Amino acid sequence: MHLNETDPMALAMSRQNITRFALPDKPAVQSELLALRYDLTSRFYKGACLDRAPEINTYQDLLVKFGDLSSVANPLETIRNVYRSELHRVLDLTRSGHNPALVSEQISNVRQATLATAFRLAVQETSGDLALAIGGSAVNGVHSFLTDIDFVVLPHSPEDREAARNVQNKMIGLLESLGIESDGNLPSLFGYRTLPELKKKYGALTGPETRAEAAVDFAFQSSYPFFLFLMDLRILDVSDAKGTGLKSIFNKGLEDLRDSLAFSFPDHIEFVARESYKDTELRGPSLKDLRAIDLKKSALRLFHFSLYAARARYGIKASDFWHIIKELEAKGAMQEQEAAAAEKALRFMIRLRHLAGYALTDTFDSAILSDQTLNRLSHVMAKSREELNADISAARDTLLSLARTLLVTSPAAK
């Protein structure tokens, strides 16, 4: 896809409009994120000369780049330098026209490695046995660097609860200094409970109505129930302060929790997914309003809810959108042409989010595209606004049609 990157007015126009849009609430995030956005947008429009193709790095590759910070004089500066350098690399992947799914994977790897490095730095002075758990878009294959990151520090035993609280707070502060927001609701929602405590608290729920009531009470971002969020949660790292092989223990405990609350009760999960879909659709923006578009609420989140229902029905434990679609096709729940259409629509929407993050400084949520942002995107993508609107409508209609098909075929719908 051709990108119009050479307009001499583009960067100036983006910078001129930056103060007119809402910034994250916290000053530390605002300052760092503004500096980061200017840096990335400048690189995008200057069209940095690439003498070779950008690297493709795994999570483990990136951990090596961050290195052992235990003896580094200024570890935060080291983390910031590596993080920015890696965002430059991912920006170059975006400019080079790489598959948006690959770009999302690379952004996820960068954010996860940054998160794990922050965790290792924060636990240096703790004696608690802790795990770093991560969920949300950072594990489902559609992450962008403007997205906040969903993580929670879990204690191994009740005695580790205070250590988990301290490490979580240290990490939030460290990430904010890098311009990375985290979901502030998660620590209080999990309550620094151990995995067995979470199982005991929520495992006794039986009927779908009871589970739906609990999901409302235990809401995630007002429309993301805990039971669905739990299906994506995974252990990223552990402190292993006492050398007890914690990662294996936490992995088994989390798998047991997911099976107890989700995969053993597919009808319950489908019920919650359907109710969440209906609530989001009811509260969401008009599907006919193309002056400003919320990609998440008008399409991506609705499609995601239908995937939760399908995962529960078919026992698919993978969280990655692209993998789930392949499994649904293999199981006959999607036809080959439907799977191809879903992947095409997702790639287009995720590309919009990547471009909004890198090419524009007038948006601080790459899922919410204002009228002005859409105008700038049409310029960057060398499309007329009418063509861009038509492409967005087509992608959105594809995802919504597939989502409704998946939900209608659900036993919970009958």
C-alpha positions in Angstrom: 0.0 0.0 0.0 1.4 3.4 -1.0 1.9 5.9 1.8 2.0 9.6 1.1 4.9 10.4 3.5 6.5 13.4 1.8 4.0 16.2 2.2 6.0 19.0 3.9 2.9 20.3 5.7 1.9 17.0 7.2 4.1 17.0 10.3 3.5 20.7 10.9 -0.2 20.2 10.7 -0.1 17.2 13.1 1.9 19.1 15.6 -0.2 22.2 15.4 -3.3 20.3 16.3 -1.9 18.2 19.1 -3.1 20.3 22.0 -6.7 20.3 20.8 -7.1 16.6 21.6 -7.5 14.9 25.0 -4.3 13.6 26.5 -4.0 10.9 29.2 -4.9 12.3 32.6 -1.5 11.8 34.3 1.2 14.5 33.7 4.0 12.0 33.7 2.4 10.0 30.9 1.5 13.2 29.0 5.0 14.6 28.9 6.7 11.4 27.9 4.0 10.4 25.4 4.1 13.8 23.7 7.9 13.6 23.3 7.6 10.1 22.0 4.9 11.0 19.5 6.9 13.9 18.1 9.9 11.7 17.7 8.1 8.9 15.9 6.0 11.2 13.7 9.2 13.1 12.7 10.8 9.8 11.7 7.7 8.7 9.8 7.4 11.8 7.6 11.2 12.2 7.1 11.2 8.7 5.7 14.3 7.5 7.4 16.6 5.8 4.9 16.7 2.0 5.4 19.9 0.3 4.3 18.4 -3.1 5.1 15.1 -4.6 6.0 14.0 -4.0 9.7 14.7 -6.9 12.0 12.0 -9.3 13.3 12.6 -9.8 17.0 11.1 -12.4 19.4 10.2 -11.6 23.0 13.4 -13.4 24.1 15.5 -11.4 21.6 14.2 -8.2 23.2 14.9 -9.4 26.7 18.5 -9.8 25.7 18.5 -6.3 24.3 17.3 -4.9 27.6 19.9 -7.0 29.5 20.5 -7.3 33.2 19.9 -4.0 34.8 20.9 -4.9 38.3 24.2 -3.1 38.1 23.3 -0.3 35.7 23.6 3.2 37.1 20.5 4.5 35.4 18.3 1.5 34.5 15.3 3.7 33.6 17.3 5.5 30.9 18.5 2.2 29.5 14.9 0.9 29.3 13.7 4.1 27.7 16.5 4.0 25.1 15.8 0.4 24.1 12.0 1.0 24.1 12.3 4.0 21.8 14.8 2.2 19.5 12.4 -0.7 19.2 9.5 1.5 18.4 11.6 3.0 15.6 12.1 -0.5 14.3 8.4 -1.3 14.3 7.6 2.1 12.7 10.0 1.1 9.9 8.1 -2.2 9.5 4.9 -0.2 9.2 6.3 2.1 6.6 7.7 -0.8 4.7 4.2 -2.2 4.2 4.6 -5.3 6.3 1.6 -7.4 7.3 -0.3 -5.5 10.1 -0.6 -8.8 12.0 3.2 -9.0 12.1 3.5 -5.4 13.1 1.1 -6.0 16.0 3.1 -9.1 17.0 6.3 -7.0 17.0 4.7 -4.2 19.1 3.4 -6.9 21.5 6.9 -8.4 21.9 8.3 -4.9 22.5 5.7 -4.0 25.1 5.9 -7.4 26.8 9.7 -7.3 27.0 9.5 -3.7 28.4 6.9 -4.9 31.0 9.0 -7.9 32.0 12.1 -5.7 32.4 10.2 -3.3 34.5 8.9 -6.2 36.6 12.4 -7.6 37.1 13.6 -4.1 38.2 10.7 -3.7 40.6 11.2 -7.0 42.3 14.9 -6.6 43.0 14.2 -5.5 46.6 11.3 -7.8 47.4 11.3 -11.2 49.1 7.9 -12.2 47.8 7.1 -14.9 45.4 5.2 -13.1 42.6 4.0 -13.6 39.0 3.5 -11.0 36.3 0.3 -11.8 34.4 -0.7 -10.0 31.2 -3.9 -10.0 29.1 -5.9 -7.9 26.6 -4.6 -6.8 23.2 -1.0 -7.4 24.1 -1.7 -11.2 23.8 -4.5 -11.3 21.2 -2.5 -10.2 18.2 -4.0 -6.7 17.5 -1.9 -4.5 19.8 -0.8 -1.0 18.9 1.7 1.2 20.8 -1.0 3.7 21.8 -3.0 1.0 23.6 -2.7 0.7 27.3 -1.3 -2.5 28.6 -3.3 -4.8 30.9 -1.2 -6.5 33.6 -1.5 -7.5 37.2 1.0 -8.8 39.7 -0.2 -12.0 41.4 1.0 -13.2 44.9 1.8 -16.9 45.3 0.5 -16.9 48.9 -1.4 -14.5 51.2 1.9 -13.6 52.8 3.1 -12.2 49.4 0.1 -9.9 49.0 1.8 -6.7 50.2 4.8 -7.4 48.0 2.5 -7.8 45.0 0.9 -4.4 45.8 4.3 -2.7 46.1 5.7 -4.2 42.9 2.5 -3.3 41.0 2.7 0.3 42.1 6.4 0.6 41.3 5.7 -0.8 37.8 2.9 1.6 37.1 5.2 4.5 38.0 8.0 3.2 35.9 5.8 2.6 32.9 4.2 6.0 33.2 7.7 7.6 32.9 8.0 5.7 29.6 4.7 7.0 28.3 3.0 3.7 28.8 -0.5 3.6 30.4 -1.8 0.6 32.3 -5.3 -0.2 33.2 -5.8 1.2 36.7 -8.8 -1.0 37.5 -7.1 -4.4 37.3 -5.2 -4.3 40.6 -8.4 -3.5 42.6 -10.4 -6.0 40.6 -8.1 -8.8 41.3 -7.6 -7.6 44.8 -4.1 -9.1 45.0 -5.7 -12.4 45.6 -3.9 -15.7 45.0 -5.0 -17.9 42.1 -6.6 -20.4 44.6 -8.4 -17.5 46.3 -9.8 -16.3 43.0 -11.0 -19.8 42.2 -12.7 -20.1 45.6 -14.4 -16.7 45.2 -15.7 -17.2 41.7 -15.7 -20.9 41.2 -18.9 -21.5 43.2 -21.0 -19.5 40.7 -23.4 -21.8 38.9 -26.2 -20.3 36.7 -25.6 -18.0 33.7 -27.6 -15.2 35.4 -25.4 -15.4 38.5 -22.2 -15.3 36.4 -23.5 -12.4 34.4 -24.3 -10.5 37.7 -20.8 -11.2 38.9 -19.3 -10.1 35.6 -21.1 -6.8 35.9 -19.9 -6.4 39.5 -16.4 -7.4 38.4 -16.4 -5.2 35.3 -13.4 -4.5 33.2 -13.5 -1.1 31.4 -17.3 -1.1 32.0 -18.0 -3.7 29.3 -15.2 -6.2 29.6 -16.3 -8.9 32.1 -13.7 -10.6 34.3 -14.6 -14.1 33.0 -13.8 -13.1 29.4 -10.6 -11.2 30.4 -9.5 -14.2 32.3 -9.5 -16.4 29.2 -6.7 -14.3 27.7 -4.6 -13.9 30.9 -1.2 -15.6 30.9 1.9 -15.6 33.0 4.7 -13.5 31.5 7.3 -13.7 34.2 7.9 -14.6 37.9 10.1 -13.3 40.7 11.2 -16.8 41.8 12.7 -15.1 44.8 13.0 -18.5 46.7 13.9 -20.6 43.7 10.7 -22.6 43.9 10.0 -23.1 40.1 7.2 -20.5 40.4 6.5 -20.2 36.7 5.3 -23.8 36.5 3.3 -23.4 39.6 1.6 -20.2 38.4 1.0 -21.6 34.9 -0.8 -24.7 36.4 -2.7 -22.5 38.8 -3.9 -20.2 36.0 -4.8 -23.0 33.7 -6.9 -24.6 36.6 -8.6 -21.2 37.2 -9.5 -20.8 33.6 -10.8 -24.3 33.3 -12.9 -23.9 36.5 -14.4 -20.5 35.6 -14.5 -20.6 31.8 -13.8 -23.6 29.7 -15.7 -26.0 31.9 -18.8 -23.9 31.6 -19.1 -22.9 27.9 -22.8 -22.0 28.1 -22.0 -19.5 30.9 -19.2 -17.9 28.9 -21.3 -17.7 25.8 -24.1 -16.1 27.9 -21.7 -13.4 29.2 -20.2 -12.9 25.8 -23.6 -12.4 24.2 -24.8 -10.0 27.0 -21.5 -8.0 26.6 -22.0 -7.9 22.9 -25.6 -6.6 23.2 -24.5 -4.0 25.8 -21.7 -2.7 23.7 -23.9 -2.6 20.6 -26.5 -0.7 22.5 -24.1 1.8 24.0 -21.8 2.1 20.9 -21.7 4.8 18.3 -24.0 4.8 15.3 -22.7 2.6 12.5 -23.7 5.2 10.0 -21.6 8.0 11.5 -18.5 8.3 9.4 -17.4 11.7 10.6 -15.8 10.1 13.7 -15.3 6.4 14.1 -14.5 4.2 17.2 -13.1 1.1 15.6 -13.1 -0.7 18.8 -16.7 -0.2 20.0 -18.2 -0.3 16.5 -16.5 -3.4 15.3 -13.4 -4.9 16.9 -14.7 -5.4 20.4 -18.0 -6.8 19.1 -16.1 -9.3 16.9 -13.9 -10.1 19.9 -17.0 -11.0 22.0 -18.2 -13.4 19.3 -14.7 -15.1 19.4 -15.0 -15.5 23.1 -18.3 -17.4 22.6 -16.7 -19.5 19.9 -13.6 -20.3 22.0 -15.8 -21.5 24.9 -17.9 -23.6 22.5 -15.0 -25.3 20.7 -12.5 -25.3 23.6 -10.0 -23.0 21.8 -7.5 -21.8 24.5 -5.4 -19.6 22.1 -5.9 -15.9 22.6 -4.5 -14.7 19.3 -7.2 -13.5 16.9 -5.4 -14.9 13.8 -4.9 -18.3 15.4 -8.6 -18.5 16.6 -9.8 -17.7 13.1 -7.7 -20.6 11.7 -9.0 -23.0 14.4 -12.6 -22.0 13.7 -12.0 -22.6 10.0 -10.4 -26.0 10.8 -13.4 -27.0 13.0 -15.9 -26.0 10.3 -17.3 -23.0 12.3 -16.1 -20.6 9.5 -16.0 -21.3 5.8 -12.7 -20.7 4.0 -14.0 -17.5 2.4 -15.4 -16.2 5.7 -12.0 -16.8 7.4 -10.2 -15.0 4.6 -12.7 -12.1 4.8 -12.3 -11.8 8.6 -8.5 -11.7 8.2 -8.6 -9.1 5.5 -11.0 -6.8 7.5 -8.9 -7.2 10.6 -5.6 -6.4 8.8 -7.2 -3.3 7.4 -8.5 -2.0 10.7 -5.3 -2.8 12.6 -3.3 -1.0 9.8 -5.4 2.1 10.4 -4.6 1.9 14.1 -0.8 1.6 13.4 -0.9 4.5 11.0 -2.9 6.6 13.4 -0.3 5.9 16.1 2.8 6.6 14.0 1.7 9.1 11.3 -0.5 11.4 13.4 -0.1 13.3 16.6 -3.7 14.4 16.8 -5.1 11.2 18.4 -4.2 9.5 21.7 -6.4 6.5 21.2 -5.7 4.8 17.8 -9.1 3.2 17.9 -11.0 6.5 18.0 -10.6 8.3 14.7 -11.9 11.9 14.6 -13.0 13.6 11.4 -9.6 15.4 11.2 -7.7 12.1 11.9 -9.7 10.4 9.1 -8.8 13.3 6.7 -5.1 12.9 7.6 -5.3 9.1 7.2 -6.8 9.5 3.7 -3.9 11.7 2.8 -1.3 9.4 4.2 -2.9 6.3 2.6 -3.3 8.2 -0.8 -7.0 7.6 -0.8 -9.9 9.9 -1.1 -12.0 10.4 2.0 -14.9 8.6 0.2 -12.7 5.6 -0.6 -11.4 5.4 3.0 -15.0 5.7 4.4 -16.1 2.9 2.0 -13.2 0.7 3.0 -13.9 1.2 6.7 -17.6 0.5 6.2 -16.8 -2.7 4.3 -14.4 -4.0 6.9 -16.7 -3.2 9.7 -19.7 -4.8 8.0 -17.6 -8.0 7.4 -16.7 -8.3 11.1 -20.2 -7.6 12.4 -21.7 -10.1 10.0 -19.3 -12.8 11.1 -19.8 -11.9 14.7 -23.6 -12.2 14.5 -23.2 -15.5 12.6 -21.0 -16.9 15.4 -23.4 -15.7 18.1 -26.6 -16.9 16.4 -25.2 -20.4 16.1 -24.4 -20.4 19.8 -26.4 -22.9 21.9 -26.8 -20.0 24.4 -28.8 -18.1 21.7 -31.4 -20.9 21.3 
